[in-house]
Amino acid sequence: AMSKSAVKISSDLLSNPLCEQEPSFLEMVTAFDTAMKRMDSFNQEKVNMDFPPRIPSRLLSRFSNVFPSLNMAVKRREQTLQDYKRLQSKVEKYEEKERTGPVLAKLHQ
């Protein structure tokens, strides 16, 4: 949401009449707008990635009998992944609700 807001601010600045009057200001605002759009697309790529990647856990599971500490790390990772998915579903549930004081507090928490 923050990167979307930054893109909106940069677009609003770009449509400012002062940009037509000052070429140097237009150049700075254009550079800022480009940077904000790149940052937003980068953030969207991060959001759309599968969190966390599954390939390393498959490789580690092959060595679980050889290295018991790896087996414990894999179990902690799986537990953390389950916690993450559970909390992500809670966040989505609160985002769908009406934005009242208690809901915003729980969403922030």
C-alpha positions as CSV (number, residue, x, y, z in Angstrom):
1,A,0.0,0.0,0.0
2,M,2.9,2.3,0.8
3,S,4.5,1.9,-2.7
4,K,1.1,2.4,-4.3
5,S,0.8,5.7,-2.4
6,A,4.2,6.7,-3.5
7,V,3.3,6.1,-7.1
8,K,0.1,8.1,-6.6
9,I,2.1,11.0,-5.1
10,S,4.6,10.9,-7.9
11,S,1.8,10.9,-10.5
12,D,0.2,13.9,-8.8
13,L,3.4,15.8,-8.8
14,L,3.9,15.0,-12.5
15,S,0.5,16.5,-13.3
16,N,1.3,19.7,-11.4
17,P,1.3,22.8,-13.5
18,L,4.7,23.8,-12.1
19,C,6.2,21.0,-14.1
20,E,5.2,22.8,-17.3
21,Q,6.9,26.0,-16.2
22,E,10.2,24.6,-14.8
23,P,12.0,22.0,-16.9
24,S,14.4,21.1,-14.1
25,F,11.5,20.4,-11.8
26,L,9.9,18.3,-14.5
27,E,13.1,16.3,-14.9
28,M,13.3,15.6,-11.1
29,V,9.7,14.7,-10.8
30,T,10.0,12.4,-13.9
31,A,13.0,10.6,-12.3
32,F,11.1,10.3,-9.0
33,D,8.0,8.9,-10.8
34,T,10.1,6.3,-12.7
35,A,11.8,5.3,-9.4
36,M,8.5,4.9,-7.6
37,K,7.0,2.8,-10.4
38,R,10.1,0.6,-10.4
39,M,9.9,0.2,-6.6
40,D,6.2,-0.7,-6.9
41,S,6.8,-3.3,-9.5
42,F,9.6,-4.8,-7.5
43,N,7.4,-4.9,-4.4
44,Q,4.6,-6.6,-6.4
45,E,7.1,-9.2,-7.6
46,K,8.1,-9.9,-4.0
47,V,4.5,-10.2,-2.9
48,N,3.7,-12.6,-5.8
49,M,6.7,-14.9,-5.0
50,D,6.0,-18.2,-3.3
51,F,7.1,-17.6,0.3
52,P,9.5,-19.2,1.2
53,P,11.0,-21.2,-1.7
54,R,10.4,-25.0,-1.3
55,I,13.4,-26.3,-3.2
56,P,15.9,-26.0,-0.3
57,S,13.6,-27.8,2.1
58,R,13.5,-30.8,-0.3
59,L,17.2,-30.9,-0.5
60,L,17.6,-30.6,3.3
61,S,15.1,-33.4,3.9
62,R,17.4,-35.8,2.0
63,F,20.1,-35.2,4.6
64,S,17.8,-35.3,7.6
65,N,19.1,-38.7,8.7
66,V,22.7,-37.7,8.3
67,F,22.4,-34.4,10.1
68,P,19.8,-34.3,12.9
69,S,20.1,-30.6,13.4
70,L,19.0,-30.1,9.8
71,N,15.9,-32.1,10.5
72,M,15.1,-29.8,13.4
73,A,15.6,-26.8,11.2
74,V,13.3,-28.2,8.6
75,K,10.6,-28.8,11.2
76,R,11.0,-25.2,12.6
77,R,10.7,-23.9,9.0
78,E,7.5,-25.9,8.4
79,Q,6.1,-24.6,11.6
80,T,7.0,-21.1,10.7
81,L,5.4,-21.5,7.3
82,Q,2.2,-22.7,8.9
83,D,2.2,-19.8,11.3
84,Y,2.8,-17.4,8.4
85,K,-0.1,-18.8,6.4
86,R,-2.4,-18.7,9.4
87,L,-1.5,-15.1,10.2
88,Q,-1.8,-14.1,6.5
89,S,-5.4,-15.5,6.4
90,K,-6.2,-13.5,9.6
91,V,-4.8,-10.3,7.9
92,E,-6.9,-10.9,4.8
93,K,-10.0,-11.4,7.0
94,Y,-9.4,-8.2,8.8
95,E,-8.8,-6.3,5.6
96,E,-12.1,-7.4,4.3
97,K,-14.0,-6.1,7.3
98,E,-15.2,-2.6,7.9
99,R,-12.4,-0.3,9.0
100,T,-13.3,0.5,12.6
101,G,-11.1,1.2,15.6
102,P,-10.9,-2.4,17.0
103,V,-10.5,-3.9,13.5
104,L,-7.6,-1.5,12.7
105,A,-5.9,-2.3,16.0
106,K,-6.1,-6.0,15.4
107,L,-4.9,-5.5,11.8
108,H,-1.9,-3.5,13.0
109,Q,-1.2,-6.1,15.6
